[in-house]
Amino acid sequence: MSDLGTELAPLKPGAPISVLAWSGLESTCRQILSLLFFFGTVRFLAPSDLGVFALGVALTGIFAIVIDEPIGEALVQQHSITTSDWDTGYTINIAVAGLCLLLACVASTALANLLHEPLLKFVIPALALSSLIGAIGNIHKAWLSRSLKFRTIAQTALIAQLFGGIISLGAAAAGFGYWALVLNVLAAATVTSVAYRLVSTWKPRLRIDTNIIRARAPYVGYSIAIRSLYLLRDQSLFVVAGSLGDLKTVGYLSLAMRVARSLAQLFEEVTSRPMISLISRQQNDLARFGELLQTVLQVIGLLAFPSFIGLAELGTPIISTLIGPQWAAAGHYLPWICAGLSGWLFLHVVAVALRARGLGRVALCLTAPSIAVDVGIFASAAFIGLDSALMVWAARALLTLPLLISVLSIRLGVSVRALARIWAAPATASVLMLLSLRWLAKSPLADHGALGLPELIATGAAVYGVALLALSWRSTRGKLLLGSYRR
């Protein structure tokens, strides 16, 4: 079978756009479905229920850094691969997931006692079980990803999201509390594993080749190290908040993070899998590598800029409308979280591109200091307060942008001029959108209730679209005039 062959097939014309489109469609639909079901589920829960689940996810996040993604990504990014590679990766992944489940069962009581939350004793093993179930099919997902079958991945993910959402919504309405969220994770993992195994023509065998382990170990090690840092970034804040406050505070913070991170993960996932699958094919050609990376950065600029700014500005009314006014306090954290995650999105794109070029050590050296500083900032919440810590975190994320731009220019083939060219129009249009939203919020129309949430969103989107078209047309016309002058 060609998909199990020794080398990556050359890209067809238009393949980058097609792969990005299907990856984007899958991520967009999955995140939207996830949020809709999450909002529906949370309407039946108390903030403390969400706090229990968030702490459970934070404490079991250590398992996610060693299961599935590091091994699958190491297989996908290799230029040549055999069936033995896939079988070895599958066997090790299952073994690691089983060990993590055993560790979770043993350590759950100690962790529950340490945080004075006895409910975690049962939540932690249940979440670890979902990791084992997911491991049964996620190497098959990597096999599909290497084959650029993102359409199949998209369809499978959407079905799993729909099934898990129905389960969690029904369980929450029936009064299962935080177990509704746990059941969502278990159900989605089961559906994806079954589906990936059914649609993959590769059928795994339990065997291990030590030569393959030695060859792939460096990449897996770098991937685990980077994901460990991301775990500290993503989950340490919840642990600190849980140790300082009550589950209600963790619940509000978790809701704000979930909303903003869903947006961030949408763009992270759109870029990660396609970049590993596409850019790895051009890793020895810096010019073509830079061209593909510019396509990814253009997508980020066009969509991420207005999305983060719009969410930061309208987050509180969105939460109050979709979930209920009792959750409005969560919107207080959104502006700083959006600023921090937007900076991290840029860092993520650069780090993934470095790994795709085989520069895992450079990616680790780039992300480690930022995350170490962030963990220190989150820990400082004990002294300066949660709000101040989030503000400092947002400032730190944005202040690293010049460093990331220099790495793009020196290591990844994207010059400062090229980045400015593709980001100038969406950045300017996003600022104009923000100014228009703030003006509308203070206008007489808002005082009289003539502008509701849908009208504000539509107006902001219209301002962004018109401004983007005007700025893009001006840039395009300038290029045409310059070309005519040269001729």
Residue, then its C-alpha position, 0 to 999 in steps of 0.5 A: m500500500s502506498d500509504l505505508g511506503t518508504e517515502l512521502a509522495p510529492l504534493k499535488p498542485g493546490a494540496p496545501i490549501s486543500v489540506l488546510a481547508w479540511s483541517g480548518l473545517e474539521s477544527t471549526c465544526r468540532q470546536i463549535l459543536s464542542l462549545l454548543f454542547f458545553f454551554g448546554t451542559v453547563r447550564f445544568l451545572a454549578p460552577s463548583d461542578l465545572g471546577v471539579f472537572a477542570l481540576g481533574v483535567a489539569l491533574t491528568g494532563i500529564f498523561a496527554i503529553v506522553i500518549d498519542e501525539p508525540i509518538g504519532e507525530a514522530l511517525v508522521q514527520q518521518h520522510s520514510i516509514t514502514t509497517s514495522d514503524w507503525d506497529t512499534g509506535y502502536t504497541i508502545n502507545i498502548a503500553v504507555a497508556g495502560l501504565c498511566l491508567l494504573l498510575a492514576c488509580v494509585a495516585s488519585t487518593a493522594l492528590a485528592n487529599l493534597l487539594h482537599e477535594p475528595l471528589l477527585k479520587f474518582v474523576i482522575p481514574a475516569l479521565a485516565l481511562s479515556s486516554l487509554i481508550g483513545a490510544i487504541g485508535n489514535i495511531h490510526k489517526a496519525w496514519l490517516s494524517r500522514s496520508l493527508k486524509f483530513r476529510t476522513i479525520a474531520q468526519t470522524a471527529l464531528i461524529a464523535q463530538l456529536f455523540g459525546g455532546i448528546i451524552s453529556l447534555g442528557a447526563a447533565a439534564a438528568g442531574f449527574g453533575y460533573w460526571a456529565l463532562v467526564l462521560n463526554v470525554l469517555a464517549a468521544a474517545t470511544v467513538t473516535s478509536v472505533a471509527y479510526r480503526l474501521v476506516s484505516t487499511w493498516k491493521p496493527r500488530l503488537r510488536i516492538d523493533t528496538n532499532i525503530i525506538r532508537a531512531r525515533a526517540p530524539y523526536v519523541g523526546y523533544s515533543i514530550a518536553i515541549r508538551s510538558l511545557y505546554l501542560l505547565r502553561d495550560q493547567s498550572l493556573f487552575v491548580v494555583a486557583g484551586s489551591l488558593g480559592d474555592l471550586k467556584t472560582v476555578g469554575y469561572l476561570s475554567l469557563a473563561m479559559r474554555v471559551a478562549r482556548s477553544l478559539a486558540q485550539l482551533f487555530e493551533e490544530v489548523t496549523s499543527r497537523p497540516m504543517i507537520s504533514l505538508i512542511s516536512r515534505q519541504q524541510n530541506d528547501l527553505a524557500r518553499f518551506g517559507e512559502l508554505l509557512q506564509t500561507v499558514l500565517q496568512v490564515i492566522g492573520l485573517l481569522a485569529f486577529p478579529s476573533f480574539i479581539g471580538l471575543a475580548e470585547l464581547g465575551t461577557p454578553i456572549i457568556s451571559t446570553l448563551i449560558g446564563p447571567q449567573w456565569a457572567a463573572a467569567g467574562h471578567y477574565l476574557p480580555w487578558i486571557c485572549a491577549g495571552l493566548s494570542g501571543w501563545l498562538f504565534l509562539h505555537v506556530v513558530a515552534v511547530a514550524l521549527r519541529a517540522r524542519g527538524l529543529g526540535r531543540v531550537a523549538l524547546c529552547l524558545t518555548a521553555p523560558s516563556i513557559a517558565v516565566d508564565v508558571g512563575i507569573f501564575a504562582s505569583a497570584a498568591f501575592i498579587g491576586l489573580d487579576s494582576a497575574l493574568m495582566v502580567w501574563a498577557a503583557r509577557a506573551l505580547l512582549t515576546l513577539p519581536l523575538l518570534i519575528s526574528v526567528l521566523s526571518i532567520r530560521l524559517g524563511v519568512s522575512v519581516r517584510a513578508l510578515a508585515r505584508i500579509w498581516a498589515a491589512p488584517a491587523t488594521a481592520s481588526v483595530l478598526m473593528l474594535l474601535s467601532l464596537r466600543w463606539l457603538a457600546k457608548s452610542p444612544l442606540a445601545d442605551h435604548g437597547a436597539l443594538g443587541l448582541p447579534e447586531l453588535i457581532a454582525t456590525g463588527a464583522a461587517v466593519y472588519g470585512v469592509a476595512l479588509l477589502a479596502l486595505s487589501w485592494r489598496s495593497t493589490r493596486g499598489k503592486l499592479l502599479l509598481g509592476s506596470y512602472r517597472r515594465 
